[in-house]
Amino acid sequence: MGGIVLGYDGSDFSVQALDWALDEAELRKLPLTVVHAWQWPYGEAEEEVKAHLRRAAEHVLWHGAECARASSSGVKVETDLYEGSAARRLAELSGEADLVVVGSRGLSALPRAVVGSVAGYVAAHAACPVVVVRGPGPLPPPSQPGPVVVADRAPDASVLEFAFAEASLRRAPLTAHGDLAEWATRHPRVRIEPAGYRLGQGPEQATLMVVGRGHAARFGAARFLLQNAPCPVAVVAEG
């Protein structure tokens, strides 16, 4: 499949994620696949009864795809309708994707939940980087974007590679811990700022926070960021 994969359920959170995913597709010049999953929640039922739910799911998917097509003239938009778990379908599609994008929670999340089960599962199991969209989203793009912030104290090379690539695409500065001299040479167009960003502090809101999945799992950083970050969070598998 390749390209950008978006989990979409019609909620405000998934519309926000659509904006980010479309932005990624435009910046990377990749196709966008809008994915919607549905399943009958009440046990056994006749196919005719389940067909009503399927038609509703088809409409949700159509609406998301049409919104994407109407917002961009240069991105190829495809769709994927799946009967079953949205989280498992997105994790499955991540095997051939460049990036998976999801909202922080969806229509099925509890009102007080701050990160949905789909976002949490995909961030923990995807084969490619995952962006969980929080905060106001990327559009319209600011004239002076905030930094791409690497949250790990000792980031893996794959985490830094993703972060520098995003900073370059979005013409944003980058802040990270460690010796970044080699990375600065490889990415001369990215301005590096001193590390030390804290949530809710500083004159600029971060454009994106990036965290390694294994490091985050050990220290609980991913869950904390997914619940509290004022901006989208990228979770990247190390190695």
Stockholm file with secondary structure:
# STOCKHOLM 1.0

chainA/1-239         MGGIVLGYDGSDFSVQALDWALDEAELRKLPLTVVHAWQWPYGEAEEEVKAHLRRAAEHVLWHGAECARASSSGVKVETDLYEGSAARRLAELSGEADLVVVGSRGLSALPRAVVGSVAGYVAAHAACPVVVVRGPGPLPPPSQPGPVVVADRAPDASVLEFAFAEASLRRAPLTAHGDLAEWATRHPRVRIEPAGYRLGQGPEQATLMVVGRGHAARFGAARFLLQNAPCPVAVVAEG
#=GR chainA/1-239 SS CCSEEEECCSSHHHHHHHHHHHHHHHHHTCCEEEEEEECCCSSSCCHHHHHHHHHHHHHHHHHHHHHHHHHCSSCCEEEEEEESCHHHHHHHHGGGCSEEEEESCCTTSCTTCSSCHHHHHHHHHCSSCEEEECTTCSCSCCSSCCCEEECCSSCCHHHHHHHHHHHHHHTCCEECSSCCHHHHHHCTTSCEECSCCCTTCSSSCCSEEEEEHHHHHHHTHHHHHHHHCSSCEEEECCC
#=GC SS_cons         CCSEEEECCSSHHHHHHHHHHHHHHHHHTCCEEEEEEECCCSSSCCHHHHHHHHHHHHHHHHHHHHHHHHHCSSCCEEEEEEESCHHHHHHHHGGGCSEEEEESCCTTSCTTCSSCHHHHHHHHHCSSCEEEECTTCSCSCCSSCCCEEECCSSCCHHHHHHHHHHHHHHTCCEECSSCCHHHHHHCTTSCEECSCCCTTCSSSCCSEEEEEHHHHHHHTHHHHHHHHCSSCEEEECCC
//
